[in-house]
């Protein structure tokens, strides 16, 4: 496993991390603590040293599971969590210093730690990125020794570019994959310039880039891939990266002819993400421990050739760019 620098945090972390949105079971299924523990253990055994969670994942149970690992293997990994999505209704006015401080205190208790390596504001409304008092709140939490670093998790490039104007923002978490290529333009350039780390989420477009789905694949009713394709519950860009499912399947078939044929398509899709210098860590999820090994394998693959990278870009231009590129 190769390491990379996580922006201004000063942390060296594994370039493949673990995202825990679906930790402990497939999306839509009941949280399974034992499965969550096995999945985290498999990741750490494989050399993963960065784990990302959030207070809303499985209503705090994901954080609790990560906290168990934190105590079982002290110092084995850097921990990132997120806060803000508990605000209901999720509007700008709900973001207050008092509310955010309370969320951080709650996360500290669930994680069983006195200080969190990285706390990220969790995809707030765009207006929040223009409020200096919100970012100042986390600076005070840092001074109090409750967090080490502040980051943001964003939906839109506009939000990321505004956030990194605040000097205490050390990382940006953003959706980036073969089907969501816009971040590689201005955002990555500015992140490198300001030494802000890029944390890549949804790197496999909710599983589309794993190459195992078909038109006949069925998703459980409680799985966001069934109910959120049009953004009924939250930003539709979080589901299949905002790509129409049928169009995404066609694009995946086209990718098979341009990416290496040896190995899993998912691993090469992750390797594509790692080709970009601005990326600090990519955080694919895993709903079972076996998936961890498949994800980690991407770190050991050879770099993609210029012809393969160009082939992936052409697939994006043909199938994805027009309906997706300008939206986020």
VOZATOR-275466 format. One record per residue: residue number from 0; residue in one letter; chain; x, z, y of N, C-alpha, C in turn. Coordinates in steps of 0.02 Angstrom, whole numbers. Atoms other than C-alpha are relative to their C-alpha. Example, Ala and Ser with C-alpha at 12.3 -4.5 7.8 and 13.67 -1.06 7.14 Angstrom:
VOZATOR-275466
0 / A / A / 45 / 0 / -59 / 615 / 390 / -225 / 45 / 0 / 60
1 / S / A / -42 / -3 / -59 / 684 / 357 / -53 / -39 / 37 / 55
//
This chain:
VOZATOR-275466
0 / X / A / 42 / 0 / -60 / 0 / 0 / 0 / 44 / 0 / 63
1 / X / A / -37 / 3 / -63 / 68 / -49 / 170 / -34 / 44 / 52
2 / X / A / 25 / -41 / -55 / 49 / 64 / 322 / 3 / -40 / 65
3 / X / A / -1 / 28 / -68 / 10 / 16 / 502 / -10 / 57 / 49
4 / X / A / 9 / -49 / -53 / 10 / 110 / 667 / -72 / -3 / 25
5 / X / A / 69 / -4 / -23 / -163 / 169 / 720 / -2 / 10 / 76
6 / X / A / 4 / 0 / -73 / -154 / 125 / 904 / 40 / 56 / 32
7 / X / A / -34 / -53 / -39 / -109 / 263 / 1027 / -3 / 68 / -34
8 / X / A / 3 / -65 / 34 / -146 / 400 / 900 / 69 / 22 / -23
9 / X / A / -65 / -17 / 28 / 32 / 391 / 836 / -1 / 9 / -75
10 / X / A / 6 / -8 / 72 / -33 / 400 / 657 / 20 / -64 / -36
11 / X / A / -10 / 55 / 47 / 35 / 287 / 521 / -52 / 8 / -55
12 / X / A / 53 / -4 / 50 / -110 / 248 / 404 / 3 / -61 / -46
13 / X / A / 3 / 56 / 46 / -138 / 137 / 253 / -42 / -56 / 31
14 / X / A / 36 / 56 / -32 / -194 / -37 / 306 / -68 / -12 / -32
15 / X / A / 67 / -3 / 31 / -339 / -22 / 182 / -21 / 73 / -1
16 / X / A / 27 / -67 / 0 / -443 / 132 / 214 / -64 / 2 / -42
17 / X / A / 64 / -7 / 35 / -610 / 194 / 148 / -55 / 14 / 51
18 / X / A / 60 / -13 / -39 / -775 / 178 / 238 / -52 / 34 / -44
19 / X / A / 43 / -42 / 43 / -908 / 300 / 180 / -74 / -5 / 16
20 / X / A / 72 / 9 / -13 / -1075 / 230 / 239 / -40 / 3 / -65
21 / X / A / 37 / 2 / 63 / -1127 / 196 / 59 / 32 / 46 / -53
22 / X / A / -36 / -43 / 46 / -1020 / 334 / -18 / -48 / 36 / -47
23 / X / A / 38 / -38 / 49 / -1089 / 407 / -178 / -56 / -38 / -32
24 / X / A / 53 / 40 / 30 / -1208 / 267 / -223 / -13 / -62 / 40
25 / X / A / 16 / 61 / -36 / -1273 / 97 / -176 / -47 / 16 / 57
26 / X / A / 46 / -11 / -56 / -1364 / 83 / -12 / -72 / 3 / -26
27 / X / A / 69 / -8 / 21 / -1541 / 143 / -34 / -9 / 50 / -56
28 / X / A / 5 / -48 / 54 / -1501 / 259 / -179 / 14 / 71 / 25
29 / X / A / -11 / -70 / -16 / -1497 / 448 / -176 / 74 / 16 / -1
30 / X / A / -70 / -19 / -4 / -1330 / 523 / -126 / 20 / 39 / -63
31 / X / A / -25 / -31 / 62 / -1228 / 575 / -279 / 66 / 33 / 17
32 / X / A / -61 / -35 / -19 / -1100 / 710 / -239 / 57 / -11 / -48
33 / X / A / -53 / 9 / 49 / -1004 / 690 / -401 / 31 / -69 / 6
34 / X / A / -26 / 68 / -8 / -990 / 502 / -378 / 39 / -7 / 65
35 / X / A / -37 / 1 / -63 / -936 / 528 / -198 / 69 / 30 / -9
36 / X / A / -64 / -32 / 12 / -798 / 646 / -254 / 46 / -45 / -40
37 / X / A / -42 / 45 / 40 / -737 / 522 / -385 / 24 / -60 / 41
38 / X / A / -18 / 58 / -40 / -738 / 378 / -261 / 55 / 18 / 50
39 / X / A / -52 / -22 / -47 / -637 / 474 / -131 / 65 / 13 / -37
40 / X / A / -60 / -14 / 39 / -516 / 534 / -264 / 35 / -65 / -21
41 / X / A / -29 / 65 / 20 / -491 / 355 / -326 / 36 / -32 / 58
42 / X / A / -31 / 29 / -59 / -453 / 299 / -149 / 66 / 34 / 16
43 / X / A / -61 / -36 / -15 / -325 / 435 / -120 / 54 / -13 / -53
44 / X / A / -47 / 15 / 54 / -245 / 403 / -290 / 31 / -69 / 9
45 / X / A / -24 / 69 / -9 / -228 / 220 / -241 / 42 / -9 / 63
46 / X / A / -43 / 4 / -59 / -134 / 261 / -81 / -36 / -4 / 66
47 / X / A / 38 / 0 / -62 / -275 / 261 / 46 / 15 / 64 / 39
48 / X / A / -15 / -59 / -41 / -230 / 377 / 190 / -42 / 2 / 64
49 / X / A / 46 / -2 / -58 / -374 / 344 / 312 / -71 / -5 / -27
50 / X / A / 70 / -2 / 21 / -556 / 390 / 281 / -44 / 6 / 62
51 / X / A / 47 / 1 / -57 / -697 / 352 / 403 / -69 / 20 / -24
52 / X / A / 67 / -22 / 16 / -864 / 441 / 400 / -41 / 5 / 64
53 / X / A / 43 / -11 / -59 / -1006 / 487 / 519 / -50 / 54 / -15
54 / X / A / 47 / -55 / 11 / -1125 / 630 / 546 / -68 / -22 / -26
55 / X / A / 65 / 24 / 22 / -1276 / 521 / 508 / 1 / -29 / -71
56 / X / A / -2 / 28 / 67 / -1214 / 454 / 341 / -28 / 50 / -51
57 / X / A / 34 / -44 / 48 / -1331 / 528 / 211 / -14 / 68 / 30
58 / X / A / 19 / -61 / -36 / -1382 / 657 / 341 / 52 / 54 / -7
59 / X / A / -54 / -48 / 1 / -1212 / 741 / 342 / 34 / 10 / -67
60 / X / A / -29 / -13 / 66 / -1178 / 739 / 155 / 64 / -39 / -10
61 / X / A / -63 / 37 / 4 / -1045 / 606 / 175 / 56 / 40 / 31
62 / X / A / -51 / -42 / -31 / -950 / 717 / 296 / 18 / 59 / -45
63 / X / A / -13 / -57 / 44 / -969 / 864 / 177 / 45 / -20 / -59
64 / X / A / -41 / 24 / 56 / -896 / 761 / 34 / 72 / -13 / 23
65 / X / A / -67 / 12 / -27 / -749 / 706 / 142 / 34 / 67 / 14
66 / X / A / -28 / -66 / -12 / -725 / 888 / 191 / 27 / 32 / -64
67 / X / A / -25 / -26 / 63 / -708 / 936 / 8 / 68 / -30 / -18
68 / X / A / -64 / 33 / 14 / -569 / 807 / -12 / 54 / 25 / 47
69 / X / A / -47 / -25 / -49 / -487 / 870 / 147 / 32 / 65 / -22
70 / X / A / -25 / -64 / 23 / -470 / 1042 / 70 / 34 / -4 / -67
71 / X / A / -32 / 8 / 65 / -426 / 983 / -104 / 70 / -31 / 6
72 / X / A / -64 / 34 / -9 / -284 / 874 / -39 / 21 / 3 / 73
73 / X / A / -19 / -8 / -71 / -225 / 943 / 128 / 57 / -46 / 19
74 / X / A / -53 / 44 / -25 / -124 / 819 / 229 / 2 / -68 / -33
75 / X / A / -3 / 63 / 37 / -164 / 673 / 112 / -26 / -59 / 40
76 / X / A / 29 / 56 / -37 / -261 / 571 / 238 / -20 / 21 / 71
77 / X / A / 26 / -10 / -67 / -314 / 552 / 419 / -75 / -10 / -2
78 / X / A / 73 / -2 / 2 / -497 / 587 / 450 / -29 / -25 / 66
79 / X / A / 38 / 23 / -58 / -611 / 494 / 569 / -74 / 9 / -13
80 / X / A / 72 / -3 / 5 / -793 / 531 / 601 / -30 / -28 / 64
81 / X / A / 35 / 29 / -57 / -924 / 472 / 724 / -59 / 43 / 20
82 / X / A / 56 / -39 / -24 / -1059 / 550 / 831 / -40 / -38 / 52
83 / X / A / 43 / 30 / -50 / -1205 / 501 / 941 / -63 / -31 / -27
84 / X / A / 59 / 33 / 28 / -1325 / 414 / 824 / -56 / 49 / -19
85 / X / A / 53 / -48 / 12 / -1420 / 575 / 797 / -48 / 5 / 60
86 / X / A / 43 / -3 / -59 / -1491 / 557 / 972 / -62 / -42 / -12
87 / X / A / 63 / 34 / 13 / -1675 / 512 / 958 / -51 / 18 / 54
88 / X / A / -15 / 71 / 8 / -1737 / 409 / 1039 / 72 / -16 / 21
89 / X / A / -70 / 16 / -12 / -1567 / 325 / 1041 / 6 / -41 / 65
90 / X / A / -2 / 32 / -66 / -1559 / 288 / 1228 / 56 / 32 / 41
91 / X / A / -53 / -22 / -44 / -1432 / 308 / 1366 / -10 / 71 / 24
92 / X / A / 14 / -66 / -28 / -1518 / 462 / 1438 / 13 / 56 / -49
93 / X / A / -13 / -51 / 50 / -1494 / 554 / 1274 / 72 / 20 / -6
94 / X / A / -72 / -14 / 4 / -1306 / 546 / 1290 / 19 / 48 / 56
95 / X / A / -21 / -50 / -48 / -1258 / 707 / 1377 / 62 / 36 / -28
96 / X / A / -57 / -38 / 25 / -1097 / 809 / 1368 / -20 / 56 / -48
97 / X / A / 22 / -55 / 43 / -1196 / 953 / 1291 / -18 / -26 / -70
98 / X / A / 20 / 27 / 65 / -1270 / 845 / 1153 / 61 / -21 / -41
99 / X / A / -59 / 25 / 36 / -1104 / 765 / 1106 / 44 / 58 / -23
100 / X / A / -38 / -59 / 20 / -1014 / 931 / 1106 / -32 / 34 / -61
101 / X / A / 35 / -30 / 57 / -1147 / 998 / 988 / 11 / -39 / -64
102 / X / A / -12 / 41 / 59 / -1124 / 851 / 870 / 70 / 11 / -28
103 / X / A / -69 / -12 / 23 / -936 / 879 / 862 / 5 / 68 / -34
104 / X / A / -1 / -67 / 32 / -962 / 1064 / 825 / -32 / -2 / -69
105 / X / A / 33 / 7 / 65 / -1082 / 1018 / 685 / 46 / -34 / -51
106 / X / A / -45 / 35 / 45 / -956 / 896 / 611 / 58 / 45 / -22
107 / X / A / -53 / -46 / 18 / -819 / 1027 / 617 / -22 / 47 / -56
108 / X / A / 25 / -46 / 52 / -928 / 1144 / 514 / -8 / -36 / -67
109 / X / A / 10 / 36 / 63 / -975 / 1012 / 385 / 66 / -20 / -32
110 / X / A / -66 / 20 / 26 / -795 / 953 / 368 / 43 / 60 / -19
111 / X / A / -38 / -60 / 15 / -732 / 1132 / 359 / 70 / -1 / 30
112 / X / A / -65 / 4 / -32 / -591 / 1101 / 482 / -6 / 23 / 72
113 / X / A / 0 / -23 / -69 / -540 / 1164 / 653 / 13 / -57 / 49
114 / X / A / -17 / 56 / -44 / -484 / 995 / 721 / -8 / -65 / -38
115 / X / A / 12 / 65 / 31 / -536 / 815 / 684 / 49 / -50 / 29
116 / X / A / -51 / 47 / -22 / -404 / 679 / 691 / -26 / -51 / 50
117 / X / A / 28 / 52 / -42 / -518 / 549 / 770 / -76 / 6 / 1
118 / X / A / 72 / 1 / -8 / -695 / 563 / 838 / -18 / -63 / 40
119 / X / A / 20 / 62 / -32 / -781 / 400 / 883 / -73 / 4 / 25
120 / X / A / 68 / 6 / -25 / -934 / 376 / 994 / -32 / -56 / -39
121 / X / A / 28 / 42 / 53 / -1052 / 291 / 872 / -50 / -51 / 27
122 / X / A / 42 / 56 / -22 / -1120 / 126 / 940 / -56 / 21 / 47
123 / X / A / 51 / -21 / -48 / -1209 / 197 / 1092 / -29 / -60 / 38
124 / X / A / 24 / 53 / -44 / -1316 / 94 / 1212 / 55 / -22 / 48
125 / X / A / -54 / 28 / -42 / -1208 / -18 / 1323 / 11 / 41 / 63
126 / X / A / -8 / -37 / -62 / -1241 / 89 / 1477 / 48 / 59 / -6
127 / X / A / -42 / -59 / 10 / -1146 / 235 / 1401 / 74 / -16 / 14
128 / X / A / -70 / 19 / -10 / -982 / 139 / 1412 / 20 / -1 / 74
129 / X / A / -14 / 0 / -72 / -996 / 145 / 1602 / -5 / 70 / 30
130 / X / A / 9 / -69 / -23 / -1013 / 335 / 1613 / 63 / 41 / -14
131 / X / A / -64 / -34 / 8 / -847 / 421 / 1643 / -7 / 71 / -25
132 / X / A / 7 / -69 / 21 / -919 / 595 / 1613 / -5 / 7 / -76
133 / X / A / 4 / -2 / 73 / -952 / 551 / 1431 / 70 / -2 / -30
134 / X / A / -69 / 4 / 26 / -771 / 502 / 1401 / 40 / 62 / 19
135 / X / A / -33 / -61 / -20 / -713 / 654 / 1499 / -17 / 59 / -45
136 / X / A / 20 / -53 / 46 / -810 / 766 / 1380 / 47 / 5 / -59
137 / X / A / -44 / 0 / 58 / -699 / 714 / 1236 / 72 / 18 / 19
138 / X / A / -66 / -22 / -23 / -543 / 742 / 1340 / 2 / 77 / 1
139 / X / A / 2 / -73 / 0 / -597 / 923 / 1361 / -1 / 27 / -72
140 / X / A / 0 / -21 / 70 / -632 / 937 / 1174 / 71 / -5 / -29
141 / X / A / -69 / 7 / 22 / -455 / 875 / 1145 / 42 / 58 / 27
142 / X / A / -38 / -55 / -31 / -385 / 1005 / 1266 / -15 / 66 / -36
143 / X / A / 20 / -61 / 35 / -481 / 1138 / 1169 / 24 / 1 / -73
144 / X / A / -27 / 3 / 68 / -398 / 1082 / 1006 / -51 / -16 / -53
145 / X / A / 52 / 15 / 48 / -560 / 1023 / 924 / 4 / -72 / -26
146 / X / A / -13 / 68 / 22 / -514 / 839 / 915 / 70 / -20 / 21
147 / X / A / -66 / 24 / -18 / -349 / 748 / 918 / -3 / -65 / 39
148 / X / A / 4 / 65 / -32 / -407 / 577 / 975 / -73 / -21 / 8
149 / X / A / 66 / 30 / -11 / -558 / 483 / 1044 / 3 / -74 / -15
150 / X / A / 8 / 72 / 11 / -615 / 313 / 985 / -72 / -19 / 13
151 / X / A / 69 / 24 / -7 / -770 / 206 / 1000 / -15 / -47 / -58
152 / X / A / 24 / 49 / 48 / -872 / 110 / 874 / -51 / -42 / 38
153 / X / A / 39 / 43 / -44 / -953 / -41 / 956 / -38 / -53 / -39
154 / X / A / 35 / 59 / 25 / -1078 / -179 / 924 / 26 / -63 / 34
155 / X / A / -15 / 59 / -40 / -1024 / -297 / 1063 / 71 / 1 / 28
156 / X / A / -67 / 6 / -30 / -858 / -362 / 1128 / 1 / 28 / 70
157 / X / A / 5 / -26 / -68 / -915 / -320 / 1305 / 10 / 76 / 0
158 / X / A / -5 / -73 / 3 / -930 / -137 / 1254 / 71 / 22 / -15
159 / X / A / -69 / -17 / 18 / -757 / -133 / 1176 / 46 / -9 / 60
160 / X / A / -43 / 14 / -57 / -675 / -212 / 1328 / -9 / 52 / 55
161 / X / A / 12 / -53 / -50 / -758 / -85 / 1443 / 29 / 66 / -24
162 / X / A / -22 / -64 / 26 / -716 / 62 / 1330 / 75 / 9 / 7
163 / X / A / -72 / -8 / 0 / -530 / 27 / 1323 / 29 / 5 / 70
164 / X / A / -22 / -15 / -68 / -521 / 41 / 1512 / 12 / 75 / 9
165 / X / A / -11 / -72 / -3 / -531 / 229 / 1483 / 64 / 17 / -38
166 / X / A / -66 / -10 / 32 / -353 / 287 / 1447 / -1 / 45 / -61
167 / X / A / 1 / -44 / 58 / -407 / 418 / 1319 / -32 / -33 / -61
168 / X / A / 26 / 35 / 59 / -486 / 287 / 1204 / 59 / -29 / -38
169 / X / A / -58 / 20 / 40 / -359 / 262 / 1065 / -15 / -54 / -51
170 / X / A / 19 / 49 / 51 / -458 / 153 / 943 / -67 / -31 / 16
171 / X / A / 65 / 33 / -2 / -601 / 30 / 934 / -18 / -21 / -71
172 / X / A / 25 / 22 / 65 / -703 / 8 / 776 / -50 / -56 / 12
173 / X / A / 39 / 60 / -14 / -782 / -164 / 767 / -11 / -39 / -65
174 / X / A / 11 / 44 / 57 / -859 / -284 / 642 / 44 / -62 / 9
175 / X / A / -44 / 58 / -1 / -732 / -419 / 600 / 9 / -25 / -71
176 / X / A / -10 / 30 / 66 / -726 / -537 / 452 / -4 / -76 / 8
177 / X / A / 0 / 74 / -3 / -726 / -722 / 408 / -64 / -26 / 31
178 / X / A / 64 / 20 / -30 / -908 / -729 / 465 / -11 / 30 / 70
179 / X / A / 5 / -29 / -67 / -876 / -632 / 627 / 69 / -3 / 33
180 / X / A / -68 / 12 / -22 / -721 / -704 / 709 / 13 / 11 / 74
181 / X / A / -9 / -5 / -72 / -751 / -677 / 895 / 49 / 55 / 22
182 / X / A / -48 / -51 / -23 / -652 / -512 / 906 / 72 / -23 / 3
183 / X / A / -69 / 23 / 1 / -492 / -609 / 869 / 19 / -35 / 64
184 / X / A / -15 / 34 / -63 / -505 / -688 / 1040 / 23 / 52 / 52
185 / X / A / -22 / -43 / -55 / -497 / -581 / 1199 / 9 / 73 / -21
186 / X / A / -5 / -70 / 18 / -526 / -411 / 1118 / 66 / 17 / -32
187 / X / A / -63 / -15 / 34 / -376 / -418 / 1003 / 59 / -6 / 49
188 / X / A / -53 / 9 / -50 / -267 / -481 / 1145 / 6 / 62 / 44
189 / X / A / 0 / -58 / -44 / -318 / -337 / 1258 / 17 / 65 / -38
190 / X / A / -16 / -60 / 40 / -306 / -207 / 1118 / 76 / 5 / -10
191 / X / A / -73 / -1 / 8 / -126 / -256 / 1084 / 35 / 18 / 66
192 / X / A / -29 / -14 / -66 / -87 / -252 / 1270 / -4 / 74 / 17
193 / X / A / 11 / -70 / -17 / -157 / -76 / 1287 / 18 / 48 / -56
194 / X / A / -19 / -39 / 59 / -94 / -15 / 1116 / -59 / 40 / -28
195 / X / A / 60 / -29 / 29 / -271 / 21 / 1058 / -7 / -25 / -72
196 / X / A / 7 / 19 / 70 / -296 / 23 / 870 / -67 / -32 / -14
197 / X / A / 62 / 33 / 22 / -426 / -91 / 790 / -16 / 23 / -71
198 / X / A / 26 / -19 / 66 / -526 / -17 / 646 / -55 / -49 / -18
199 / X / A / 47 / 53 / 19 / -619 / -155 / 554 / -50 / 26 / -50
200 / X / A / 54 / -18 / 46 / -787 / -114 / 477 / -38 / -63 / -21
201 / X / A / 40 / 55 / 28 / -906 / -225 / 376 / 45 / -61 / -15
202 / X / A / -46 / 56 / 10 / -756 / -332 / 322 / -24 / -51 / -52
203 / X / A / 26 / 45 / 52 / -854 / -409 / 177 / -72 / -22 / 15
204 / X / A / 67 / 22 / -22 / -1013 / -445 / 277 / -54 / 28 / -47
205 / X / A / 49 / -35 / 42 / -1115 / -316 / 180 / -1 / -27 / -72
206 / X / A / -6 / 24 / 68 / -1053 / -389 / 16 / -5 / -75 / -9
207 / X / A / 5 / 73 / 6 / -1085 / -573 / 52 / 67 / -30 / -18
208 / X / A / -66 / 29 / 12 / -898 / -608 / 53 / 31 / 24 / -66
209 / X / A / -22 / -16 / 68 / -882 / -528 / -118 / -12 / -57 / -48
210 / X / A / 12 / 59 / 41 / -950 / -690 / -188 / -43 / 11 / -62
211 / X / A / 39 / -15 / 61 / -1066 / -607 / -315 / -75 / -7 / 11
212 / X / A / 71 / 6 / -14 / -1234 / -629 / -229 / -24 / -71 / -11
213 / X / A / 32 / 66 / 8 / -1354 / -771 / -266 / -68 / 4 / 35
214 / X / A / 67 / 1 / -29 / -1525 / -824 / -203 / -48 / 46 / -38
215 / X / A / 43 / -42 / 42 / -1598 / -720 / -344 / 18 / 74 / 3
216 / X / A / -19 / -70 / -5 / -1508 / -558 / -299 / -54 / 40 / 34
217 / X / A / 51 / -43 / -29 / -1631 / -418 / -265 / 32 / 64 / 26
218 / X / A / -24 / -62 / -30 / -1596 / -271 / -151 / -57 / 50 / 2
219 / X / A / 51 / -52 / -1 / -1688 / -106 / -160 / -33 / 4 / 68
220 / X / A / 38 / -2 / -62 / -1822 / -79 / -29 / 33 / 44 / 52
221 / X / A / -33 / -46 / -47 / -1721 / 64 / 48 / 69 / -23 / 20
222 / X / A / -65 / 29 / -16 / -1564 / -44 / 59 / -7 / -42 / 64
223 / X / A / 7 / 36 / -64 / -1535 / -109 / 236 / 7 / -76 / -8
224 / X / A / -6 / 72 / 12 / -1492 / -279 / 161 / -68 / -31 / -19
225 / X / A / 68 / 23 / 13 / -1676 / -290 / 114 / -44 / 4 / 62
226 / X / A / 48 / -11 / -54 / -1760 / -220 / 270 / 26 / -12 / 70
227 / X / A / -27 / 5 / -68 / -1641 / -248 / 416 / 29 / -68 / 18
228 / X / A / -29 / 66 / -13 / -1599 / -433 / 410 / -18 / -27 / 70
229 / X / A / 21 / 22 / -67 / -1694 / -460 / 573 / 6 / 57 / 51
230 / X / A / -10 / -55 / -47 / -1642 / -295 / 653 / -59 / 46 / 7
231 / X / A / 60 / -42 / -4 / -1800 / -197 / 612 / 17 / 73 / 11
232 / X / A / -17 / -71 / -4 / -1708 / -30 / 602 / 59 / 13 / 47
233 / X / A / -58 / -7 / -44 / -1543 / -56 / 696 / 29 / -70 / 10
234 / X / A / -28 / 66 / -18 / -1432 / -196 / 760 / 8 / -43 / -63
235 / X / A / -2 / 43 / 59 / -1451 / -341 / 638 / 71 / -24 / -16
236 / X / A / -70 / 19 / 12 / -1265 / -377 / 658 / 34 / 43 / -51
237 / X / A / -28 / -44 / 51 / -1231 / -231 / 541 / -19 / -23 / -70
238 / X / A / 23 / 23 / 65 / -1322 / -321 / 400 / 21 / -72 / -10
239 / X / A / -28 / 67 / 12 / -1230 / -472 / 328 / 34 / -28 / 62
240 / X / A / -33 / 20 / -63 / -1139 / -475 / 497 / -45 / -43 / 44
241 / X / A / 47 / 39 / -40 / -1296 / -552 / 571 / -10 / -71 / -24
242 / X / A / 3 / 68 / 28 / -1280 / -707 / 462 / -64 / -8 / -41
243 / X / A / 56 / 16 / 43 / -1435 / -786 / 386 / 23 / 0 / -73
244 / X / A / -23 / -9 / 69 / -1427 / -744 / 201 / 12 / -66 / -36
245 / X / A / -7 / 65 / 34 / -1455 / -921 / 136 / 61 / -38 / 27
246 / X / A / -57 / 34 / -30 / -1329 / -992 / 259 / 65 / 33 / -21
247 / X / A / -59 / -36 / 21 / -1206 / -857 / 211 / 20 / -18 / -71
248 / X / A / -15 / 20 / 68 / -1219 / -903 / 27 / 33 / -69 / -2
249 / X / A / -29 / 68 / -3 / -1181 / -1085 / 70 / 72 / 4 / 27
250 / X / A / -67 / -7 / -27 / -1031 / -1031 / 174 / 48 / 30 / -51
251 / X / A / -42 / -29 / 52 / -965 / -925 / 31 / 22 / -53 / -50
252 / X / A / -19 / 53 / 47 / -970 / -1074 / -85 / 52 / -46 / 30
253 / X / A / -50 / 41 / -33 / -873 / -1175 / 43 / 68 / 35 / 3
254 / X / A / -63 / -38 / -3 / -743 / -1036 / 58 / 38 / -3 / -66
255 / X / A / -33 / 1 / 65 / -708 / -1045 / -128 / 49 / -58 / -6
256 / X / A / -44 / 58 / 5 / -628 / -1214 / -103 / 59 / 3 / 47
257 / X / A / -55 / -3 / -48 / -513 / -1159 / 38 / 43 / 63 / -8
258 / X / A / -39 / -60 / 13 / -459 / -983 / -11 / 31 / -3 / -70
259 / X / A / -32 / 2 / 65 / -343 / -951 / -159 / -49 / 13 / -57
260 / X / A / 47 / -7 / 56 / -430 / -966 / -327 / 18 / 58 / -45
261 / X / A / -19 / -56 / 41 / -329 / -831 / -413 / -24 / 65 / 33
262 / X / A / 23 / -64 / -26 / -401 / -656 / -394 / -70 / -3 / 28
263 / X / A / 69 / -7 / -24 / -564 / -595 / -319 / -7 / -26 / 71
264 / X / A / 14 / 25 / -67 / -641 / -678 / -168 / 0 / 57 / 51
265 / X / A / 2 / -57 / -46 / -671 / -506 / -90 / 70 / 21 / 22
266 / X / A / -68 / -20 / -18 / -486 / -465 / -97 / 31 / -48 / 49
267 / X / A / -28 / 49 / -47 / -440 / -627 / -9 / -35 / 4 / 67
268 / X / A / 35 / -10 / -63 / -574 / -596 / 121 / 29 / 59 / 39
269 / X / A / -34 / -56 / -32 / -492 / -428 / 156 / 70 / -19 / 24
270 / X / A / -68 / 22 / -20 / -320 / -510 / 159 / -4 / -42 / 63
271 / X / A / 10 / 40 / -61 / -388 / -631 / 291 / -1 / 47 / 60
272 / X / A / 3 / -48 / -55 / -428 / -481 / 402 / 69 / 27 / 16
273 / X / A / -66 / -29 / -10 / -254 / -410 / 377 / 51 / -49 / 29
274 / X / A / -45 / 49 / -29 / -176 / -571 / 440 / 7 / 9 / 76
275 / X / A / 1 / -7 / -73 / -212 / -514 / 619 / 39 / 62 / 21
276 / X / A / -45 / -54 / -21 / -79 / -408 / 704 / -37 / 58 / 32
277 / X / A / 35 / -53 / -37 / -204 / -311 / 809 / -36 / 49 / -46
278 / X / A / 36 / -43 / 47 / -290 / -239 / 654 / 45 / 57 / -23
279 / X / A / -36 / -59 / 24 / -233 / -62 / 615 / -20 / 17 / -71
280 / X / A / 25 / -19 / 66 / -343 / -27 / 465 / -68 / -32 / -11
281 / X / A / 65 / 27 / 18 / -489 / -108 / 375 / -32 / 49 / -48
282 / X / A / 33 / -54 / 37 / -619 / 8 / 300 / -59 / -25 / -42
283 / X / A / 54 / 19 / 45 / -718 / -74 / 160 / -31 / 62 / -32
284 / X / A / 33 / -55 / 35 / -846 / 39 / 80 / 6 / -8 / -75
285 / X / A / 1 / 3 / 73 / -864 / 78 / -103 / -57 / 45 / -24
286 / X / A / 54 / -39 / 28 / -1017 / 135 / -198 / 16 / 24 / -70
287 / X / A / -25 / -27 / 64 / -916 / 169 / -355 / 75 / -3 / 2
288 / X / A / -72 / -6 / -3 / -736 / 213 / -390 / 36 / -64 / -19
289 / X / A / -33 / 62 / 20 / -697 / 46 / -473 / 9 / -48 / 58
290 / X / A / -6 / 45 / -57 / -727 / -46 / -311 / 60 / 16 / 43
291 / X / A / -57 / -20 / -40 / -587 / 51 / -229 / 62 / -41 / -19
292 / X / A / -57 / 38 / 23 / -456 / -34 / -337 / -3 / -73 / 21
293 / X / A / 9 / 69 / -21 / -528 / -205 / -297 / 18 / -8 / 73
294 / X / A / -14 / 4 / -71 / -516 / -168 / -112 / 74 / 9 / 15
295 / X / A / -70 / -15 / -13 / -342 / -93 / -115 / 46 / -57 / -21
296 / X / A / -41 / 56 / 24 / -276 / -245 / -210 / 16 / -50 / 56
297 / X / A / -12 / 48 / -55 / -290 / -345 / -48 / 66 / 13 / 35
298 / X / A / -62 / -16 / -35 / -140 / -254 / 24 / 61 / -30 / -34
299 / X / A / -56 / 28 / 37 / -28 / -325 / -112 / 1 / -75 / -6
300 / X / A / 4 / 73 / 5 / -82 / -506 / -96 / 49 / -34 / 48
301 / X / A / -43 / 38 / -46 / 30 / -638 / -19 / -39 / -18 / 63
302 / X / A / 35 / 23 / -60 / -8 / -692 / 159 / -34 / -67 / -12
303 / X / A / 33 / 65 / 3 / -131 / -834 / 177 / 41 / -51 / 39
304 / X / A / -37 / 53 / -34 / -52 / -999 / 225 / -37 / -23 / 62
305 / X / A / 33 / 27 / -60 / -88 / -1086 / 390 / -57 / -47 / -20
306 / X / A / 52 / 46 / 23 / -188 / -1215 / 292 / -62 / 39 / -24
307 / X / A / 56 / -41 / 24 / -294 / -1079 / 210 / -37 / 33 / 59
308 / X / A / 31 / -30 / -59 / -324 / -992 / 377 / -41 / -53 / 37
309 / X / A / 36 / 54 / -34 / -374 / -1158 / 454 / -63 / -19 / -40
310 / X / A / 58 / 15 / 42 / -490 / -1191 / 307 / -56 / 50 / 11
311 / X / A / 50 / -52 / -13 / -578 / -1025 / 336 / -31 / -9 / 68
312 / X / A / 27 / 11 / -67 / -596 / -1065 / 520 / -49 / -58 / 0
313 / X / A / 45 / 58 / 3 / -675 / -1233 / 480 / -67 / 18 / -33
314 / X / A / 62 / -23 / 31 / -802 / -1150 / 365 / -41 / 39 / 51
315 / X / A / 34 / -38 / -52 / -844 / -1030 / 506 / -31 / -47 / 51
316 / X / A / 25 / 46 / -50 / -862 / -1172 / 629 / -61 / -39 / -25
317 / X / A / 54 / 41 / 27 / -976 / -1269 / 514 / -64 / 39 / -13
318 / X / A / 59 / -37 / 24 / -1092 / -1133 / 450 / -21 / 58 / 45
319 / X / A / 13 / -65 / -30 / -1079 / -979 / 560 / 3 / 0 / 77
320 / X / A / -14 / -7 / -71 / -1016 / -1008 / 737 / -61 / -6 / 44
321 / X / A / 54 / 12 / -47 / -1169 / -1079 / 824 / -52 / 56 / 1
322 / X / A / 52 / -52 / -3 / -1298 / -947 / 771 / 26 / 71 / 11
323 / X / A / -25 / -69 / 1 / -1181 / -796 / 774 / 50 / 15 / 56
324 / X / A / -60 / -15 / -40 / -1027 / -812 / 885 / -15 / 34 / 67
325 / X / A / 12 / -25 / -68 / -1104 / -777 / 1055 / -41 / 64 / 2
326 / X / A / 46 / -57 / 0 / -1218 / -634 / 1001 / 33 / 67 / 6
327 / X / A / -35 / -65 / -1 / -1090 / -496 / 982 / 69 / -5 / 30
//
